[in-house]
Amino acid sequence: MQLVLGEPPGGLRRPVLLAGFGGWGDAGSAASIALRHLLGEPAPPASAMIDPSACYDFTVARPLSTRSADGRRWSLEYPKVAFYPVPLPGAERDLLILIGPEPHFRWPELAPAIINYARAAGVESMLTLGAYVGPVTHHIAPVVRRTLDPALGKRLRALELQDTDYEGPTAFVTALLHAAAAGGLSAVSLWVATPPYLQAGNPVAALALLEATHKVTRLPVDMERLREVADTFLHDVEAALQEHPELAEQLKEMLEEEQDDEDLEDDGFEATARAHWRAPDPDRPPPDAPPGLPSGKALVEAVEKYLRQRRDDEDDLPPGGPAV
């Protein structure tokens, strides 16, 4: 059975494969936001896709039934992982972006099939992006990395990207990393930490992934619009915490307890967090989280309620702004 449906795109110059998958290994949707930012709006046509019937449980990732704008036609869209060629006119190399919901089935077959397609498209190196819930605040988004290539590991160390010694349940991007190594493709996984108390779409974490991607590939990645979105996000979160000072104080106390429990050195809590990869879970802290790491349920509900209310208030304003 053919797993990759479509032909390799022509005309790409030694493309770098960037891959990320929504779901368990994409806390705060950071990887998805980063890659969709690179695709732009509208996204370019896909060159190929993974056969959805081969890798999804449709009772978990359900197809979407949609109606056309004129109301005359109905369509059924299945979840898909697709390849998108992205030329970079101002660079010496191009991008091939792979994005979609994390596959449910056939990882041992699917990962090598993806690598084979990438090699046929001229790909020589690959970066996978992921995000995990870590003991960090919304002010920082530390990125850690993993590679199976010792020489590449030395270069990444020189770029001050710290390795991770995490062992445990992992995501499909790790299967892809091992398939790349088996197929002779230079590859690295980049993972960003997101706070446990705010797991809505996190543009700050997405920006950190793109900055690390730029550092590794040296390709001219446009980040200005995403940087503006991240700044607005931080402003809104700070406003929400000011609106609920008791929750802000609770968060501060919990993080201070975490710092005490870990018996941190002079580098401090957030610096140490950069070196510790925690099992990703987009909804809550990992099961092996140390005592004191906040579940964040009350805070995330309050913050997200505030942000929803703020958006609703803006939507209710008459055209032209508030009445005076």
C-alpha positions as CSV (number, residue, x, y, z in Angstrom):
1,M,0.0,0.0,0.0
2,Q,1.4,3.4,-1.0
3,L,1.5,5.6,2.1
4,V,2.6,8.9,0.5
5,L,0.2,10.0,-2.2
6,G,1.8,12.4,-4.7
7,E,5.0,13.1,-6.6
8,P,8.0,15.0,-5.2
9,P,7.9,18.7,-6.1
10,G,10.3,19.9,-8.8
11,G,12.4,23.0,-8.8
12,L,13.3,23.1,-5.1
13,R,16.9,23.8,-4.3
14,R,18.3,21.4,-1.7
15,P,15.3,21.9,0.5
16,V,15.2,21.6,4.3
17,L,12.4,19.5,5.5
18,L,10.5,21.1,8.5
19,A,8.0,18.8,10.1
20,G,5.6,19.2,13.0
21,F,2.4,17.5,14.0
22,G,-0.6,18.7,16.1
23,G,-1.7,16.8,19.1
24,W,0.2,15.2,22.1
25,G,3.6,16.6,21.2
26,D,2.4,20.1,20.3
27,A,1.6,21.8,23.6
28,G,0.1,25.2,23.0
29,S,0.0,24.3,19.3
30,A,3.5,26.0,19.1
31,A,4.9,23.8,16.3
32,S,1.7,24.1,14.2
33,I,1.6,27.9,14.7
34,A,5.2,28.2,13.6
35,L,4.9,26.1,10.5
36,R,1.6,27.6,9.4
37,H,3.2,31.0,9.8
38,L,5.9,29.9,7.3
39,L,3.2,28.6,4.9
40,G,1.5,32.0,4.9
41,E,-2.1,32.7,3.9
42,P,-3.3,31.2,1.7
43,A,-1.0,28.2,2.0
44,P,0.7,27.0,-1.2
45,P,-0.7,23.9,-2.9
46,A,0.3,20.6,-1.3
47,S,2.6,18.4,-3.4
48,A,1.7,15.2,-1.6
49,M,-0.2,13.9,1.4
50,I,-0.1,10.8,3.6
51,D,-3.0,8.4,2.9
52,P,-5.3,9.3,5.8
53,S,-7.0,5.8,5.8
54,A,-3.6,4.3,6.6
55,C,-2.7,6.4,9.7
56,Y,-5.8,7.8,11.4
57,D,-8.6,6.5,13.6
58,F,-11.5,8.6,12.3
59,T,-13.4,8.2,15.6
60,V,-10.6,10.2,17.2
61,A,-9.6,12.5,14.4
62,R,-13.0,12.9,12.8
63,P,-13.6,14.1,9.2
64,L,-15.2,17.5,8.8
65,S,-18.4,18.0,7.0
66,T,-18.6,21.5,5.4
67,R,-20.9,23.5,3.2
68,S,-19.9,25.9,0.4
69,A,-20.5,29.6,0.9
70,D,-23.4,29.6,-1.5
71,G,-25.0,26.7,0.4
72,R,-25.2,24.5,-2.7
73,R,-22.5,21.9,-2.1
74,W,-21.4,19.8,0.8
75,S,-17.9,18.4,1.2
76,L,-16.2,15.9,3.5
77,E,-12.6,16.6,4.5
78,Y,-10.5,13.9,6.1
79,P,-7.6,14.8,8.5
80,K,-4.3,14.8,6.6
81,V,-0.6,15.2,6.8
82,A,0.6,17.1,3.8
83,F,3.9,18.3,2.2
84,Y,4.1,21.9,1.1
85,P,7.0,23.3,-1.0
86,V,8.0,26.8,0.0
87,P,10.6,28.5,-2.2
88,L,12.8,31.1,-0.5
89,P,13.9,33.4,-3.4
90,G,16.4,35.3,-1.2
91,A,18.2,32.2,0.0
92,E,20.3,29.4,-1.4
93,R,18.0,26.7,-0.2
94,D,14.2,26.2,-0.1
95,L,11.8,24.6,2.4
96,L,9.6,21.6,2.3
97,I,7.1,21.7,5.1
98,L,5.3,18.7,6.5
99,I,2.3,19.4,8.8
100,G,-0.9,17.8,10.0
101,P,-2.4,16.0,13.0
102,E,-0.1,13.4,14.5
103,P,-0.7,10.0,12.9
104,H,-2.3,7.3,15.0
105,F,-1.1,4.1,13.2
106,R,1.8,2.5,11.3
107,W,4.7,4.7,12.6
108,P,7.4,2.1,11.8
109,E,6.3,2.2,8.1
110,L,5.2,5.7,7.8
111,A,8.3,7.4,9.1
112,P,10.6,5.8,6.5
113,A,8.1,6.5,3.7
114,I,8.2,10.2,4.6
115,I,12.0,10.2,4.6
116,N,12.1,8.4,1.2
117,Y,9.7,11.0,-0.2
118,A,11.9,13.8,1.2
119,R,15.0,12.3,-0.3
120,A,13.3,12.1,-3.7
121,A,12.5,15.8,-3.4
122,G,16.2,16.6,-2.9
123,V,16.0,17.1,0.9
124,E,19.4,16.8,2.6
125,S,18.5,17.8,6.2
126,M,15.5,17.8,8.4
127,L,14.2,19.7,11.5
128,T,11.2,18.5,13.5
129,L,9.4,20.9,15.8
130,G,7.5,20.0,19.0
131,A,6.3,21.5,22.2
132,Y,5.9,20.2,25.8
133,V,4.5,21.3,29.1
134,G,7.5,22.4,31.2
135,P,8.1,24.2,34.5
136,V,8.3,27.7,32.9
137,T,6.4,30.9,32.9
138,H,4.8,32.7,29.9
139,H,7.8,35.1,29.8
140,I,10.2,32.6,28.4
141,A,10.1,29.7,25.9
142,P,13.4,27.7,26.2
143,V,14.2,25.4,23.4
144,V,16.1,22.1,23.7
145,R,17.2,19.7,21.0
146,R,18.0,16.1,20.2
147,T,20.0,14.6,17.3
148,L,21.4,11.2,16.6
149,D,24.3,12.7,14.7
150,P,27.4,13.3,16.9
151,A,28.9,15.8,14.5
152,L,25.7,17.8,14.3
153,G,25.4,17.6,18.0
154,K,28.7,19.4,18.4
155,R,27.5,22.2,16.0
156,L,24.3,22.6,17.9
157,R,26.2,22.8,21.2
158,A,28.3,25.6,19.7
159,L,25.0,27.3,18.9
160,E,24.1,27.1,22.6
161,L,21.2,24.7,22.0
162,Q,21.1,22.4,24.9
163,D,20.6,18.6,24.6
164,T,18.0,16.8,26.4
165,D,18.4,13.5,28.4
166,Y,14.6,12.9,28.5
167,E,13.6,9.2,28.4
168,G,10.0,8.1,28.2
169,P,6.8,8.3,26.0
170,T,7.5,10.3,22.9
171,A,5.9,11.7,19.8
172,F,5.9,10.8,16.1
173,V,8.6,13.3,15.4
174,T,11.0,11.0,17.3
175,A,10.1,8.1,15.0
176,L,10.8,10.5,12.1
177,L,14.2,11.5,13.7
178,H,15.2,7.8,13.9
179,A,14.0,7.1,10.4
180,A,16.1,10.0,9.1
181,A,19.2,8.7,10.8
182,A,18.6,5.2,9.3
183,G,18.1,6.8,5.9
184,G,21.3,8.9,6.1
185,L,19.5,12.2,6.5
186,S,21.0,14.8,8.8
187,A,18.2,15.6,11.3
188,V,17.5,17.4,14.6
189,S,14.4,17.7,16.8
190,L,13.7,21.1,18.4
191,W,11.3,21.2,21.4
192,V,10.0,24.3,23.2
193,A,8.7,24.4,26.8
194,T,5.3,26.0,27.4
195,P,3.8,26.9,30.8
196,P,1.4,24.4,32.4
197,Y,-1.2,27.1,33.2
198,L,-1.8,28.5,29.7
199,Q,-2.2,26.0,27.0
200,A,-4.2,28.0,24.5
201,G,-2.3,28.7,21.2
202,N,1.0,30.1,22.3
203,P,2.7,32.4,19.7
204,V,5.6,33.1,22.1
205,A,6.6,29.4,22.0
206,A,6.1,29.3,18.3
207,L,8.4,32.3,17.8
208,A,11.0,30.6,19.9
209,L,10.9,27.6,17.6
210,L,11.3,29.7,14.5
211,E,14.2,31.6,16.1
212,A,15.9,28.3,16.8
213,T,15.1,27.1,13.3
214,H,16.8,30.2,11.9
215,K,19.8,29.7,14.1
216,V,20.2,26.1,12.9
217,T,19.4,26.5,9.2
218,R,20.6,30.1,8.7
219,L,17.7,30.5,6.3
220,P,15.9,33.9,6.1
221,V,12.8,33.0,8.0
222,D,10.3,35.9,8.2
223,M,9.2,36.3,11.9
224,E,8.1,39.9,12.1
225,R,4.4,39.3,12.0
226,L,4.6,36.4,14.5
227,R,6.7,38.6,16.8
228,E,3.9,41.2,16.8
229,V,1.4,38.5,17.6
230,A,3.6,37.2,20.4
231,D,4.0,40.7,21.9
232,T,0.2,41.1,21.9
233,F,-0.3,37.7,23.5
234,L,2.1,38.6,26.3
235,H,0.3,41.9,26.8
236,D,-3.1,40.2,27.0
237,V,-1.8,37.5,29.5
238,E,-0.4,40.2,31.7
239,A,-3.6,42.2,31.6
240,A,-5.5,39.0,32.5
241,L,-3.2,38.4,35.5
242,Q,-3.6,42.0,36.6
243,E,-7.4,41.5,36.5
244,H,-7.0,38.4,38.8
245,P,-4.1,39.3,41.2
246,E,-5.0,36.5,43.5
247,L,-4.3,34.0,40.8
248,A,-1.1,35.7,39.8
249,E,0.0,35.5,43.4
250,Q,-0.9,31.8,43.5
251,L,1.1,31.1,40.3
252,K,4.1,33.0,41.8
253,E,3.9,30.9,45.0
254,M,3.6,27.6,43.1
255,L,6.6,28.4,40.9
256,E,8.7,29.5,44.0
257,E,7.8,26.2,45.6
258,E,8.9,24.4,42.5
259,Q,12.2,26.3,42.7
260,D,12.7,25.3,46.3
261,D,11.8,21.6,45.7
262,E,14.3,21.3,42.9
263,D,17.1,22.8,45.0
264,L,18.2,24.9,42.2
265,E,21.7,26.4,41.8
266,D,22.5,30.1,41.1
267,D,21.4,29.8,37.5
268,G,17.8,29.9,38.7
269,F,14.6,28.2,37.9
270,E,14.0,29.2,34.3
271,A,17.6,28.6,33.3
272,T,17.5,25.1,34.7
273,A,14.2,24.5,32.9
274,R,16.0,24.9,29.6
275,A,17.9,21.7,30.3
276,H,15.0,19.5,31.4
277,W,12.7,18.0,28.8
278,R,9.3,17.0,30.3
279,A,6.9,14.6,28.7
280,P,4.5,16.7,26.6
281,D,0.8,16.9,27.3
282,P,-1.2,19.7,25.9
283,D,-3.7,19.6,28.7
284,R,-1.8,19.3,32.0
285,P,1.6,18.9,33.6
286,P,3.3,15.6,32.8
287,P,2.6,12.6,35.1
288,D,6.2,12.6,36.3
289,A,6.1,16.3,37.2
290,P,7.8,17.1,40.5
291,P,5.8,18.3,43.5
292,G,4.7,21.9,43.4
293,L,4.3,22.2,39.6
294,P,0.9,23.8,39.3
295,S,-1.9,22.1,37.5
296,G,-3.0,25.6,36.5
297,K,-6.6,24.6,36.1
298,A,-8.0,27.6,38.0
299,L,-5.6,30.1,36.4
300,V,-6.0,28.9,32.8
301,E,-9.8,29.0,33.2
302,A,-9.7,32.5,34.5
303,V,-7.1,33.8,31.9
304,E,-8.9,32.2,29.0
305,K,-12.3,33.4,30.2
306,Y,-10.8,36.9,30.3
307,L,-9.4,36.6,26.8
308,R,-12.7,35.2,25.5
309,Q,-14.6,38.0,27.1
310,R,-12.2,40.6,25.7
311,R,-12.7,39.2,22.2
312,D,-16.5,39.1,22.6
313,D,-16.5,42.7,23.8
314,E,-14.5,43.8,20.7
315,D,-16.8,41.9,18.4
316,D,-19.8,43.7,20.0
317,L,-18.4,47.1,19.2
318,P,-20.1,49.0,16.4
319,P,-18.0,49.6,13.2
320,G,-15.6,52.4,13.8
321,G,-14.9,51.6,17.4
322,P,-16.6,52.4,20.7
323,A,-19.3,54.9,20.9
324,V,-18.4,58.3,22.6
